[in-house]
């Protein structure tokens, strides 16, 4: 089968019967949802990694960061010490957490096409290259934050 977007074939997951347009999408789905490495203690849904489980606990069960840490603690090796107070996602340095917070604040959403970016830097690059917005207008739309000293 062909993995091009124009392909109209349907591939079904044998576990949950969900349909996908490409084998690659099915493979990603199987890896993310059916390679049962980490299960939710509240509802039993399994995820392939701890970050997916932690995100699930926040989104589906509305748990606080402290509750997420209690139910799905980060492993000691390379444990992240900076935690997002909103969703519980953990980071190894404060700058990564600061960049991540921009997502919750809506500061990384393209005002033209609504695509969400992980950082304001990536959003600025998108505006320049894809929408051909002038550098002056990009600065007006996505102002740079002052770094804390």
Secondary structure as UniProt FT lines:
FT   TURN            5..6
FT   STRAND          11..12
FT   TURN            14..16
FT   STRAND          19..20
FT   HELIX           23..29
FT   HELIX           30..34
FT   STRAND          38..39
FT   TURN            41..43
FT   STRAND          46..47
FT   HELIX           50..61
FT   HELIX           65..71
FT   TURN            77..78
FT   STRAND          82..83
FT   TURN            85..87
FT   STRAND          90..91
FT   HELIX           94..104
FT   TURN            105..108
FT   TURN            111..113
FT   HELIX           120..130
FT   HELIX           135..141
//
